[in-house]
Protein backbone atom coordinates (compact mmCIF):
# COMPACT_ATOMS: atom_id res chain seq x y z
CA UNK A 1 0.00 0.00 0.00
CA UNK A 2 1.36 3.44 -0.83
CA UNK A 3 0.68 7.00 0.12
CA UNK A 4 -0.52 9.40 -2.55
CA UNK A 5 1.16 12.76 -2.79
CA UNK A 6 -1.10 15.83 -2.50
CA UNK A 7 -2.24 17.13 -5.89
CA UNK A 8 -0.65 14.10 -7.60
CA UNK A 9 -3.05 11.27 -6.93
CA UNK A 10 -1.80 9.08 -9.77
CA UNK A 11 1.65 8.63 -8.26
CA UNK A 12 1.89 6.12 -5.40
CA UNK A 13 4.75 6.09 -2.95
CA UNK A 14 6.21 3.36 -0.79
CA UNK A 15 7.11 3.86 2.86
CA UNK A 16 10.68 2.82 3.60
CA UNK A 17 11.55 4.55 6.87
CA UNK A 18 9.93 6.60 9.65
CA UNK A 19 11.59 8.89 12.19
CA UNK A 20 10.24 11.21 14.90
CA UNK A 21 11.64 14.67 15.56
CA UNK A 22 10.21 15.66 18.96
CA UNK A 23 10.79 18.67 21.14
CA UNK A 24 13.58 16.96 23.04
CA UNK A 25 15.18 15.95 19.70
CA UNK A 26 14.71 12.27 20.55
CA UNK A 27 14.70 10.12 17.41
CA UNK A 28 12.91 6.83 17.03
CA UNK A 29 13.79 4.96 13.87
CA UNK A 30 11.75 2.31 12.21
CA UNK A 31 12.73 -0.08 9.44
CA UNK A 32 11.13 0.36 6.01
CA UNK A 33 7.95 -1.46 5.25
CA UNK A 34 6.47 -3.09 2.19
CA UNK A 35 3.31 -1.46 0.89
CA UNK A 36 0.88 -4.03 2.32
CA UNK A 37 -2.12 -4.05 4.63
CA UNK A 38 -0.91 -6.91 6.82
CA UNK A 39 -3.76 -9.14 7.85
CA UNK A 40 -6.44 -7.57 5.69
CA UNK A 41 -7.66 -10.06 3.13
CA UNK A 42 -7.53 -9.43 -0.61
CA UNK A 43 -11.30 -9.34 -0.63
CA UNK A 44 -11.40 -6.62 2.02
CA UNK A 45 -8.71 -4.59 0.29
CA UNK A 46 -10.68 -4.61 -2.94
CA UNK A 47 -13.65 -2.87 -1.36
CA UNK A 48 -13.55 0.83 -2.13
CA UNK A 49 -14.94 3.74 -0.12
CA UNK A 50 -14.53 7.48 -0.36
CA UNK A 51 -13.57 7.84 3.32
CA UNK A 52 -11.07 5.25 4.52
CA UNK A 53 -10.78 2.15 2.34
CA UNK A 54 -9.27 2.19 -1.11
CA UNK A 55 -8.69 -0.55 -3.65
CA UNK A 56 -5.04 -0.96 -2.93
CA UNK A 57 -2.23 -2.95 -4.49
CA UNK A 58 -1.69 -4.06 -8.04
CA UNK A 59 -4.11 -6.11 -10.09
CA UNK A 60 -3.36 -9.76 -10.88
CA UNK A 61 -2.09 -8.79 -14.29
CA UNK A 62 0.23 -6.19 -12.77
CA UNK A 63 1.47 -8.73 -10.24
CA UNK A 64 2.20 -11.29 -12.94
CA UNK A 65 4.16 -8.74 -14.96
CA UNK A 66 6.05 -7.49 -11.92
CA UNK A 67 7.11 -10.95 -10.76
CA UNK A 68 7.84 -12.40 -14.18
CA UNK A 69 11.27 -13.09 -15.60
CA UNK A 70 10.95 -10.54 -18.41
CA UNK A 71 13.31 -7.58 -18.42
CA UNK A 72 10.47 -5.05 -18.44
CA UNK A 73 9.96 -5.17 -14.67
CA UNK A 74 11.37 -1.69 -14.27
CA UNK A 75 8.97 -0.42 -16.90
CA UNK A 76 6.04 -1.82 -14.95
CA UNK A 77 7.38 -0.13 -11.82
CA UNK A 78 7.71 3.09 -13.76
CA UNK A 79 4.14 2.84 -15.03
CA UNK A 80 2.90 2.35 -11.46
CA UNK A 81 4.79 5.46 -10.40
CA UNK A 82 6.36 3.77 -7.35
CA UNK A 83 9.04 5.78 -5.55
CA UNK A 84 10.79 5.43 -2.22
CA UNK A 85 10.06 8.10 0.36
CA UNK A 86 10.89 8.86 3.99
CA UNK A 87 8.17 9.83 6.47
CA UNK A 88 8.93 11.63 9.71
CA UNK A 89 6.99 12.02 12.94
CA UNK A 90 6.48 15.49 14.41
CA UNK A 91 4.66 17.00 17.35
CA UNK A 92 1.23 18.46 16.43
CA UNK A 93 1.51 22.11 15.38
CA UNK A 94 -0.91 24.95 14.77
CA UNK A 95 -0.36 24.78 11.00
CA UNK A 96 -1.80 21.26 11.10
CA UNK A 97 -5.21 22.52 12.21
CA UNK A 98 -7.12 22.31 8.91
CA UNK A 99 -5.70 18.95 7.84
CA UNK A 100 -6.44 17.45 11.26
CA UNK A 101 -9.94 18.88 11.23
CA UNK A 102 -10.61 17.33 7.84
CA UNK A 103 -9.41 13.90 9.00
CA UNK A 104 -11.45 14.12 12.21
CA UNK A 105 -14.55 15.16 10.29
CA UNK A 106 -14.14 12.05 8.17
CA UNK A 107 -13.73 10.00 11.34
CA UNK A 108 -17.15 11.14 12.57
CA UNK A 109 -18.58 10.31 9.15
CA UNK A 110 -22.11 11.29 8.29
CA UNK A 111 -22.68 12.53 11.85
CA UNK A 112 -19.77 15.00 11.85
CA UNK A 113 -22.20 17.92 11.99
CA UNK A 114 -23.19 16.83 15.49
CA UNK A 115 -19.75 17.62 16.90
CA UNK A 116 -17.64 20.72 17.38
CA UNK A 117 -14.69 19.23 15.53
CA UNK A 118 -12.72 22.49 15.63
CA UNK A 119 -12.79 22.46 19.42
CA UNK A 120 -11.51 18.89 19.49
CA UNK A 121 -8.59 19.82 17.24
CA UNK A 122 -7.81 22.77 19.50
CA UNK A 123 -7.68 20.44 22.52
CA UNK A 124 -5.19 18.22 20.68
CA UNK A 125 -3.02 21.18 19.68
CA UNK A 126 -3.04 22.63 23.20
CA UNK A 127 -1.25 19.49 24.42
CA UNK A 128 1.27 19.41 21.57
CA UNK A 129 3.78 17.44 23.64
CA UNK A 130 1.32 14.54 23.48
CA UNK A 131 0.80 12.76 20.17
CA UNK A 132 2.39 12.67 16.74
CA UNK A 133 1.78 13.70 13.16
CA UNK A 134 3.19 11.96 10.08
CA UNK A 135 4.71 14.20 7.41
CA UNK A 136 7.15 14.19 4.55
CA UNK A 137 9.00 17.14 6.05
CA UNK A 138 8.68 19.71 8.80
CA UNK A 139 6.07 22.32 7.94
CA UNK A 140 4.34 20.06 5.44
CA UNK A 141 0.81 18.71 5.57
CA UNK A 142 0.21 15.76 7.92
CA UNK A 143 -0.87 12.49 6.34
CA UNK A 144 -1.94 11.06 9.66
CA UNK A 145 -1.85 11.75 13.39
CA UNK A 146 -2.37 10.12 16.77
CA UNK A 147 -3.20 11.64 20.14
CA UNK A 148 -5.29 11.08 23.26
CA UNK A 149 -7.69 13.54 24.89
CA UNK A 150 -8.62 13.41 28.58
CA UNK A 151 -12.41 13.13 28.61
CA UNK A 152 -12.62 13.72 32.36
CA UNK A 153 -10.39 16.79 32.50
CA UNK A 154 -12.27 18.34 29.58
CA UNK A 155 -15.75 17.15 30.52
CA UNK A 156 -17.09 20.72 30.42
CA UNK A 157 -15.96 21.25 26.83
CA UNK A 158 -18.80 21.24 24.33
CA UNK A 159 -17.30 18.63 22.06
CA UNK A 160 -16.62 16.19 24.93
CA UNK A 161 -20.22 16.56 26.10
CA UNK A 162 -21.39 15.96 22.52
CA UNK A 163 -19.27 12.82 22.14
CA UNK A 164 -20.41 11.45 25.48
CA UNK A 165 -24.13 12.02 24.81
CA UNK A 166 -23.77 10.57 21.33
CA UNK A 167 -22.04 7.39 22.51
CA UNK A 168 -24.41 6.88 25.44
CA UNK A 169 -27.34 7.11 23.08
CA UNK A 170 -25.79 4.58 20.70
CA UNK A 171 -24.87 2.24 23.56
CA UNK A 172 -28.36 2.42 25.04
CA UNK A 173 -29.70 1.12 21.73
CA UNK A 174 -27.41 -1.90 22.28
CA UNK A 175 -28.45 -2.14 25.97
CA UNK A 176 -24.85 -1.35 26.96
CA UNK A 177 -25.36 2.20 28.18
CA UNK A 178 -24.80 1.38 31.85
CA UNK A 179 -21.37 -0.14 31.30
CA UNK A 180 -20.33 2.70 28.99
CA UNK A 181 -21.35 5.32 31.56
CA UNK A 182 -19.16 3.57 34.15
CA UNK A 183 -16.21 3.82 31.78
CA UNK A 184 -16.90 7.45 30.89
CA UNK A 185 -17.25 8.35 34.59
CA UNK A 186 -13.77 6.94 35.14
CA UNK A 187 -10.51 8.39 33.88
CA UNK A 188 -10.84 7.70 30.15
CA UNK A 189 -8.74 8.99 27.29
CA UNK A 190 -10.22 9.35 23.82
CA UNK A 191 -7.61 7.70 21.59
CA UNK A 192 -7.50 9.29 18.15
CA UNK A 193 -5.79 7.47 15.28
CA UNK A 194 -6.48 9.01 11.89
CA UNK A 195 -4.67 8.93 8.55
CA UNK A 196 -5.28 9.35 4.83
CA UNK A 197 -6.59 6.32 2.98
CA UNK A 198 -3.27 5.10 1.56
CA UNK A 199 -1.08 5.51 4.65
CA UNK A 200 0.02 1.99 5.69
CA UNK A 201 -0.73 0.62 9.17
CA UNK A 202 2.99 0.15 9.88
CA UNK A 203 3.14 3.76 11.16
CA UNK A 204 0.71 2.94 14.00
CA UNK A 205 2.99 0.89 16.27
CA UNK A 206 5.74 3.54 16.61
CA UNK A 207 3.18 6.29 17.13
CA UNK A 208 1.44 4.25 19.83
CA UNK A 209 4.76 3.50 21.49
CA UNK A 210 5.69 7.19 21.49
CA UNK A 211 2.25 8.09 22.87
CA UNK A 212 2.75 5.68 25.77
CA UNK A 213 6.13 7.24 26.55
CA UNK A 214 4.76 10.78 26.32
CA UNK A 215 1.81 10.07 28.62
CA UNK A 216 4.19 8.39 31.09
CA UNK A 217 6.43 11.46 31.14
CA UNK A 218 3.41 13.75 31.52
CA UNK A 219 2.14 11.65 34.43
CA UNK A 220 5.55 11.77 36.10
CA UNK A 221 5.41 15.56 35.75
CA UNK A 222 2.07 15.64 37.58
CA UNK A 223 -0.21 15.97 34.57
CA UNK A 224 -3.43 13.86 34.45
CA UNK A 225 -2.54 11.37 31.72
CA UNK A 226 -2.61 8.18 33.80
CA UNK A 227 -5.76 6.83 32.14
CA UNK A 228 -7.77 3.86 33.36
CA UNK A 229 -9.15 3.32 29.86
CA UNK A 230 -8.38 4.27 26.28
CA UNK A 231 -11.42 4.62 24.02
CA UNK A 232 -11.04 4.22 20.25
CA UNK A 233 -13.82 4.81 17.72
CA UNK A 234 -12.76 2.44 14.97
CA UNK A 235 -14.00 2.94 11.38
CA UNK A 236 -15.69 -0.07 9.85
CA UNK A 237 -17.53 -1.03 6.70
CA UNK A 238 -20.34 -3.46 6.13
CA UNK A 239 -21.91 -4.86 3.02
CA UNK A 240 -25.34 -3.53 2.18
CA UNK A 241 -27.99 -4.79 -0.20
CA UNK A 242 -31.58 -4.01 -1.00
CA UNK A 243 -32.74 -6.24 1.86
CA UNK A 244 -30.12 -4.94 4.31
CA UNK A 245 -31.06 -5.73 7.90
CA UNK A 246 -29.87 -3.34 10.64
CA UNK A 247 -29.28 -6.29 12.97
CA UNK A 248 -26.63 -7.72 10.67
CA UNK A 249 -24.03 -4.99 11.37
CA UNK A 250 -21.72 -7.06 13.58
CA UNK A 251 -21.61 -10.13 11.36
CA UNK A 252 -21.11 -8.15 8.15
CA UNK A 253 -18.59 -5.58 9.37
CA UNK A 254 -14.90 -5.35 8.44
CA UNK A 255 -12.27 -2.99 9.82
CA UNK A 256 -11.16 -0.06 7.69
CA UNK A 257 -7.90 0.17 9.68
CA UNK A 258 -6.15 -3.19 9.50
CA UNK A 259 -4.52 -2.81 12.92
CA UNK A 260 -7.86 -2.49 14.73
CA UNK A 261 -8.47 -6.20 14.24
CA UNK A 262 -5.64 -6.73 16.74
CA UNK A 263 -6.65 -3.82 18.96
CA UNK A 264 -9.97 -5.58 19.51
CA UNK A 265 -8.13 -8.52 21.10
CA UNK A 266 -7.14 -6.24 23.99
CA UNK A 267 -10.50 -4.50 24.46
CA UNK A 268 -12.53 -5.07 27.62
CA UNK A 269 -15.67 -3.51 26.13
CA UNK A 270 -16.98 -2.88 22.64
CA UNK A 271 -20.13 -2.15 20.69
CA UNK A 272 -21.00 -1.31 17.10
CA UNK A 273 -23.15 1.55 15.95
CA UNK A 274 -24.41 3.12 12.76
CA UNK A 275 -24.48 6.77 11.92
CA UNK A 276 -27.67 8.63 12.71
CA UNK A 277 -27.56 10.19 9.25
CA UNK A 278 -26.90 7.20 7.00
CA UNK A 279 -26.81 8.98 3.68
CA UNK A 280 -24.21 6.69 2.15
CA UNK A 281 -26.09 3.41 2.19
CA UNK A 282 -28.10 4.43 -0.85
CA UNK A 283 -24.97 5.89 -2.45
CA UNK A 284 -23.15 2.60 -1.93
CA UNK A 285 -25.92 0.65 -3.63
CA UNK A 286 -25.89 3.05 -6.56
CA UNK A 287 -22.15 2.61 -6.92
CA UNK A 288 -22.03 -1.15 -6.48
CA UNK A 289 -25.36 -2.17 -8.02
CA UNK A 290 -27.28 -4.43 -5.62
CA UNK A 291 -24.57 -4.53 -2.96
CA UNK A 292 -22.12 -2.00 -1.64
CA UNK A 293 -20.30 -0.76 1.44
CA UNK A 294 -21.71 1.45 4.15
CA UNK A 295 -19.58 3.01 6.91
CA UNK A 296 -20.19 2.33 10.59
CA UNK A 297 -18.13 2.49 13.78
CA UNK A 298 -17.03 0.17 16.59
CA UNK A 299 -16.29 1.61 20.01
CA UNK A 300 -13.30 -0.23 21.52
CA UNK A 301 -12.24 0.32 25.14
CA UNK A 302 -8.75 -0.82 26.15
CA UNK A 303 -7.89 -0.97 29.87
CA UNK A 304 -4.59 0.51 31.01
CA UNK A 305 -3.15 -2.93 31.83
CA UNK A 306 -3.57 -4.00 28.21
CA UNK A 307 -1.95 -0.97 26.62
CA UNK A 308 1.68 -2.15 26.76
CA UNK A 309 0.81 -5.69 25.55
CA UNK A 310 -1.16 -4.11 22.69
CA UNK A 311 1.90 -2.16 21.56
CA UNK A 312 4.02 -5.32 21.67
CA UNK A 313 1.41 -7.17 19.62
CA UNK A 314 1.27 -4.47 16.95
CA UNK A 315 5.06 -4.35 16.81
CA UNK A 316 5.02 -8.03 15.84
CA UNK A 317 2.07 -8.20 13.46
CA UNK A 318 2.92 -4.96 11.64
CA UNK A 319 6.63 -5.68 11.33
CA UNK A 320 8.09 -5.44 7.79
BADO-255700 format. One record per residue (C-alpha): residue in three letters; residue number from 0; z, x, y. Coordinates in Angstrom, 1 decimal, always signed. Each point is the difference from the previous one (the first is absolute). Example, Ala and Ser with C-alpha at 12.3 -4.5 7.8 and 13.67 -1.06 7.14 Angstrom:
REM BADO-255700
  resn  resi      up    east   north
   ALA     0    +7.8   +12.3    -4.5
   SER     1    -0.7    +1.4    +3.4
***
This chain:
REM BADO-255700
  resn  resi      up    east   north
   UNK     0    +0.0    +0.0    +0.0
   UNK     1    -0.8    +1.4    +3.4
   UNK     2    +0.9    -0.7    +3.6
   UNK     3    -2.7    -1.2    +2.4
   UNK     4    -0.2    +1.7    +3.4
   UNK     5    +0.3    -2.3    +3.0
   UNK     6    -3.4    -1.1    +1.3
   UNK     7    -1.7    +1.6    -3.0
   UNK     8    +0.7    -2.4    -2.8
   UNK     9    -2.9    +1.2    -2.2
   UNK    10    +1.5    +3.5    -0.5
   UNK    11    +2.9    +0.2    -2.5
   UNK    12    +2.5    +2.9    +0.0
   UNK    13    +2.1    +1.4    -2.7
   UNK    14    +3.7    +0.9    +0.5
   UNK    15    +0.7    +3.6    -1.1
   UNK    16    +3.3    +0.8    +1.7
   UNK    17    +2.7    -1.6    +2.1
   UNK    18    +2.6    +1.7    +2.3
   UNK    19    +2.7    -1.4    +2.3
   UNK    20    +0.7    +1.4    +3.5
   UNK    21    +3.4    -1.4    +1.0
   UNK    22    +2.1    +0.6    +3.0
   UNK    23    +1.9    +2.8    -1.7
   UNK    24    -3.3    +1.6    -1.0
   UNK    25    +0.9    -0.5    -3.7
   UNK    26    -3.2    +0.0    -2.2
   UNK    27    -0.4    -1.8    -3.3
   UNK    28    -3.1    +0.9    -1.8
   UNK    29    -1.7    -2.1    -2.7
   UNK    30    -2.8    +1.0    -2.4
   UNK    31    -3.4    -1.6    +0.5
   UNK    32    -0.7    -3.1    -1.9
   UNK    33    -3.1    -1.5    -1.6
   UNK    34    -1.3    -3.2    +1.6
   UNK    35    +1.4    -2.4    -2.5
   UNK    36    +2.3    -3.0    +0.0
   UNK    37    +2.2    +1.2    -2.9
   UNK    38    +1.0    -2.9    -2.2
   UNK    39    -2.1    -2.6    +1.5
   UNK    40    -2.6    -1.3    -2.5
   UNK    41    -3.7    +0.2    +0.7
   UNK    42    +0.0    -3.8    +0.1
   UNK    43    +2.6    -0.1    +2.7
   UNK    44    -1.7    +2.7    +2.0
   UNK    45    -3.2    -2.0    +0.0
   UNK    46    +1.5    -2.9    +1.7
   UNK    47    -0.7    +0.0    +3.7
   UNK    48    +2.0    -1.3    +2.9
   UNK    49    -0.3    +0.4    +3.8
   UNK    50    +3.7    +0.9    +0.3
   UNK    51    +1.2    +2.5    -2.6
   UNK    52    -2.2    +0.3    -3.1
   UNK    53    -3.4    +1.5    +0.1
   UNK    54    -2.5    +0.6    -2.7
   UNK    55    +0.7    +3.7    -0.5
   UNK    56    -1.6    +2.8    -2.0
   UNK    57    -3.5    +0.5    -1.1
   UNK    58    -2.1    -2.4    -2.0
   UNK    59    -0.8    +0.7    -3.7
   UNK    60    -3.4    +1.3    +1.0
   UNK    61    +1.5    +2.3    +2.6
   UNK    62    +2.6    +1.3    -2.5
   UNK    63    -2.7    +0.7    -2.6
   UNK    64    -2.1    +2.0    +2.6
   UNK    65    +3.1    +1.9    +1.2
   UNK    66    +1.1    +1.0    -3.4
   UNK    67    -3.4    +0.7    -1.5
   UNK    68    -1.4    +3.5    -0.7
   UNK    69    -2.8    -0.4    +2.6
   UNK    70    +0.0    +2.4    +2.9
   UNK    71    +0.0    -2.8    +2.5
   UNK    72    +3.7    -0.5    -0.1
   UNK    73    +0.4    +1.4    +3.5
   UNK    74    -2.6    -2.4    +1.3
   UNK    75    +1.9    -3.0    -1.4
   UNK    76    +3.2    +1.4    +1.7
   UNK    77    -2.0    +0.3    +3.2
   UNK    78    -1.2    -3.6    -0.3
   UNK    79    +3.5    -1.2    -0.5
   UNK    80    +1.1    +1.9    +3.2
   UNK    81    +3.1    +1.6    -1.7
   UNK    82    +1.7    +2.6    +2.0
   UNK    83    +3.4    +1.8    -0.4
   UNK    84    +2.6    -0.7    +2.7
   UNK    85    +3.6    +0.8    +0.8
   UNK    86    +2.5    -2.7    +0.9
   UNK    87    +3.2    +0.7    +1.8
   UNK    88    +3.2    -1.9    +0.4
   UNK    89    +1.5    -0.5    +3.5
   UNK    90    +3.0    -1.8    +1.5
   UNK    91    -1.0    -3.5    +1.5
   UNK    92    -1.0    +0.3    +3.6
   UNK    93    -0.6    -2.4    +2.9
   UNK    94    -3.8    +0.5    -0.2
   UNK    95    +0.1    -1.4    -3.5
   UNK    96    +1.1    -3.4    +1.2
   UNK    97    -3.3    -1.9    -0.2
   UNK    98    -1.1    +1.4    -3.4
   UNK    99    +3.5    -0.7    -1.5
   UNK   100    -0.1    -3.5    +1.5
   UNK   101    -3.4    -0.7    -1.6
   UNK   102    +1.2    +1.2    -3.4
   UNK   103    +3.2    -2.1    +0.2
   UNK   104    -1.9    -3.1    +1.1
   UNK   105    -2.1    +0.5    -3.2
   UNK   106    +3.1    +0.4    -2.0
   UNK   107    +1.3    -3.4    +1.1
   UNK   108    -3.4    -1.5    -0.8
   UNK   109    -0.9    -3.5    +1.0
   UNK   110    +3.6    -0.6    +1.2
   UNK   111    +0.0    +2.9    +2.5
   UNK   112    +0.1    -2.4    +2.9
   UNK   113    +3.5    -1.0    -1.1
   UNK   114    +1.4    +3.5    +0.8
   UNK   115    +0.5    +2.1    +3.1
   UNK   116    -1.9    +2.9    -1.5
   UNK   117    +0.1    +2.0    +3.3
   UNK   118    +3.8    -0.1    +0.0
   UNK   119    +0.1    +1.3    -3.6
   UNK   120    -2.3    +2.9    +0.9
   UNK   121    +2.3    +0.8    +3.0
   UNK   122    +3.0    +0.1    -2.4
   UNK   123    -1.8    +2.5    -2.2
   UNK   124    -1.0    +2.2    +3.0
   UNK   125    +3.5    +0.0    +1.4
   UNK   126    +1.2    +1.8    -3.1
   UNK   127    -2.8    +2.5    -0.1
   UNK   128    +2.0    +2.5    -2.0
   UNK   129    -0.1    -2.5    -2.9
   UNK   130    -3.3    -0.5    -1.7
   UNK   131    -3.5    +1.6    -0.1
   UNK   132    -3.5    -0.6    +1.0
   UNK   133    -3.1    +1.4    -1.7
   UNK   134    -2.7    +1.5    +2.2
   UNK   135    -2.8    +2.5    +0.0
   UNK   136    +1.5    +1.8    +2.9
   UNK   137    +2.7    -0.3    +2.6
   UNK   138    -0.9    -2.6    +2.6
   UNK   139    -2.5    -1.8    -2.2
   UNK   140    +0.2    -3.5    -1.4
   UNK   141    +2.3    -0.6    -2.9
   UNK   142    -1.6    -1.1    -3.3
   UNK   143    +3.4    -1.0    -1.4
   UNK   144    +3.7    +0.0    +0.6
   UNK   145    +3.4    -0.5    -1.6
   UNK   146    +3.3    -0.8    +1.5
   UNK   147    +3.2    -2.1    -0.5
   UNK   148    +1.6    -2.4    +2.4
   UNK   149    +3.7    -0.9    -0.1
   UNK   150    +0.0    -3.8    -0.3
   UNK   151    +3.8    -0.2    +0.6
   UNK   152    +0.1    +2.2    +3.1
   UNK   153    -2.9    -1.9    +1.5
   UNK   154    +0.9    -3.4    -1.1
   UNK   155    -0.1    -1.4    +3.5
   UNK   156    -3.6    +1.1    +0.5
   UNK   157    -2.5    -2.8    +0.0
   UNK   158    -2.2    +1.5    -2.6
   UNK   159    +2.8    +0.7    -2.4
   UNK   160    +1.2    -3.6    +0.4
   UNK   161    -3.6    -1.2    -0.6
   UNK   162    -0.4    +2.1    -3.2
   UNK   163    +3.4    -1.1    -1.3
   UNK   164    -0.7    -3.7    +0.5
   UNK   165    -3.5    +0.3    -1.4
   UNK   166    +1.2    +1.8    -3.2
   UNK   167    +2.9    -2.4    -0.5
   UNK   168    -2.3    -2.9    +0.2
   UNK   169    -2.4    +1.5    -2.5
   UNK   170    +2.9    +0.9    -2.4
   UNK   171    +1.4    -3.5    +0.2
   UNK   172    -3.3    -1.3    -1.3
   UNK   173    +0.6    +2.3    -3.0
   UNK   174    +3.7    -1.1    -0.2
   UNK   175    +1.0    +3.6    +0.8
   UNK   176    +1.2    -0.5    +3.5
   UNK   177    +3.7    +0.6    -0.8
   UNK   178    -0.6    +3.4    -1.5
   UNK   179    -2.3    +1.1    +2.8
   UNK   180    +2.6    -1.0    +2.6
   UNK   181    +2.5    +2.1    -1.7
   UNK   182    -2.3    +3.0    +0.2
   UNK   183    -0.9    -0.7    +3.6
   UNK   184    +3.7    -0.3    +1.0
   UNK   185    +0.5    +3.4    -1.5
   UNK   186    -1.2    +3.3    +1.5
   UNK   187    -3.7    -0.3    -0.7
   UNK   188    -2.9    +2.1    +1.3
   UNK   189    -3.5    -1.5    +0.4
   UNK   190    -2.2    +2.6    -1.7
   UNK   191    -3.5    +0.1    +1.6
   UNK   192    -2.8    +1.7    -1.8
   UNK   193    -3.4    -0.7    +1.5
   UNK   194    -3.4    +1.8    -0.1
   UNK   195    -3.7    -0.6    +0.4
   UNK   196    -1.8    -1.3    -3.0
   UNK   197    -1.4    +3.3    -1.2
   UNK   198    +3.0    +2.2    +0.4
   UNK   199    +1.1    +1.1    -3.5
   UNK   200    +3.5    -0.7    -1.4
   UNK   201    +0.7    +3.7    -0.4
   UNK   202    +1.3    +0.1    +3.6
   UNK   203    +2.8    -2.4    -0.9
   UNK   204    +2.3    +2.3    -2.0
   UNK   205    +0.3    +2.7    +2.6
   UNK   206    +0.5    -2.5    +2.8
   UNK   207    +2.7    -1.8    -2.1
   UNK   208    +1.7    +3.4    -0.7
   UNK   209    +0.0    +0.9    +3.7
   UNK   210    +1.4    -3.4    +0.9
   UNK   211    +2.9    +0.4    -2.4
   UNK   212    +0.7    +3.4    +1.5
   UNK   213    -0.2    -1.3    +3.6
   UNK   214    +2.3    -3.0    -0.7
   UNK   215    +2.5    +2.4    -1.7
   UNK   216    +0.0    +2.2    +3.1
   UNK   217    +0.4    -3.0    +2.3
   UNK   218    +2.9    -1.3    -2.2
   UNK   219    +1.7    +3.5    +0.2
   UNK   220    -0.4    -0.2    +3.8
   UNK   221    +1.9    -3.3    +0.0
   UNK   222    -3.0    -2.3    +0.4
   UNK   223    -0.1    -3.2    -2.1
   UNK   224    -2.8    +0.9    -2.5
   UNK   225    +2.1    -0.1    -3.2
   UNK   226    -1.7    -3.2    -1.4
   UNK   227    +1.3    -2.0    -2.9
   UNK   228    -3.5    -1.4    -0.6
   UNK   229    -3.6    +0.8    +1.0
   UNK   230    -2.3    -3.0    +0.3
   UNK   231    -3.8    +0.4    -0.4
   UNK   232    -2.5    -2.8    +0.6
   UNK   233    -2.7    +1.0    -2.4
   UNK   234    -3.6    -1.2    +0.5
   UNK   235    -1.5    -1.7    -3.0
   UNK   236    -3.2    -1.8    -0.9
   UNK   237    -0.6    -2.8    -2.5
   UNK   238    -3.1    -1.6    -1.4
   UNK   239    -0.8    -3.4    +1.4
   UNK   240    -2.4    -2.7    -1.3
   UNK   241    -0.8    -3.6    +0.8
   UNK   242    +2.9    -1.1    -2.2
   UNK   243    +2.4    +2.6    +1.3
   UNK   244    +3.6    -1.0    -0.8
   UNK   245    +2.7    +1.2    +2.4
   UNK   246    +2.4    +0.6    -3.0
   UNK   247    -2.3    +2.7    -1.4
   UNK   248    +0.7    +2.6    +2.7
   UNK   249    +2.2    +2.3    -2.1
   UNK   250    -2.2    +0.1    -3.0
   UNK   251    -3.3    +0.5    +1.9
   UNK   252    +1.3    +2.5    +2.6
   UNK   253    -1.0    +3.7    +0.3
   UNK   254    +1.4    +2.6    +2.3
   UNK   255    -2.1    +1.1    +2.9
   UNK   256    +2.0    +3.3    +0.3
   UNK   257    -0.2    +1.8    -3.4
   UNK   258    +3.4    +1.6    +0.4
   UNK   259    +1.8    -3.4    +0.3
   UNK   260    -0.5    -0.6    -3.7
   UNK   261    +2.5    +2.9    -0.5
   UNK   262    +2.3    -1.0    +2.9
   UNK   263    +0.5    -3.4    -1.8
   UNK   264    +1.6    +1.9    -2.9
   UNK   265    +2.9    +1.0    +2.3
   UNK   266    +0.5    -3.4    +1.7
   UNK   267    +3.1    -2.0    -0.6
   UNK   268    -1.5    -3.2    +1.6
   UNK   269    -3.5    -1.3    +0.6
   UNK   270    -1.9    -3.1    +0.8
   UNK   271    -3.6    -0.9    +0.8
   UNK   272    -1.1    -2.2    +2.8
   UNK   273    -3.2    -1.2    +1.6
   UNK   274    -0.9    -0.1    +3.7
   UNK   275    +0.8    -3.2    +1.8
   UNK   276    -3.4    +0.1    +1.6
   UNK   277    -2.3    +0.7    -3.0
   UNK   278    -3.3    +0.1    +1.8
   UNK   279    -1.6    +2.6    -2.3
   UNK   280    +0.1    -1.9    -3.3
   UNK   281    -3.0    -2.0    +1.0
   UNK   282    -1.6    +3.1    +1.5
   UNK   283    +0.5    +1.8    -3.3
   UNK   284    -1.7    -2.7    -2.0
   UNK   285    -3.0    +0.0    +2.4
   UNK   286    -0.3    +3.8    -0.4
   UNK   287    +0.4    +0.1    -3.8
   UNK   288    -1.5    -3.4    -1.0
   UNK   289    +2.4    -1.9    -2.2
   UNK   290    +2.6    +2.7    -0.1
   UNK   291    +1.4    +2.5    +2.5
   UNK   292    +3.0    +1.8    +1.2
   UNK   293    +2.8    -1.4    +2.2
   UNK   294    +2.7    +2.1    +1.6
   UNK   295    +3.7    -0.6    -0.7
   UNK   296    +3.2    +2.1    +0.2
   UNK   297    +2.8    +1.1    -2.3
   UNK   298    +3.4    +0.7    +1.4
   UNK   299    +1.5    +3.0    -1.8
   UNK   300    +3.6    +1.1    +0.5
   UNK   301    +1.1    +3.4    -1.1
   UNK   302    +3.7    +0.9    -0.2
   UNK   303    +1.1    +3.3    +1.5
   UNK   304    +0.8    +1.4    -3.4
   UNK   305    -3.6    -0.4    -1.1
   UNK   306    -1.6    +1.7    +3.0
   UNK   307    +0.2    +3.6    -1.1
   UNK   308    -1.3    -0.9    -3.6
   UNK   309    -2.8    -2.0    +1.6
   UNK   310    -1.1    +3.1    +1.9
   UNK   311    +0.1    +2.1    -3.1
   UNK   312    -2.1    -2.6    -1.9
   UNK   313    -2.6    -0.1    +2.7
   UNK   314    -0.2    +3.8    +0.2
   UNK   315    -1.0    -0.1    -3.7
   UNK   316    -2.3    -2.9    -0.2
   UNK   317    -1.9    +0.8    +3.2
   UNK   318    -0.3    +3.7    -0.7
   UNK   319    -3.5    +1.5    +0.3
***
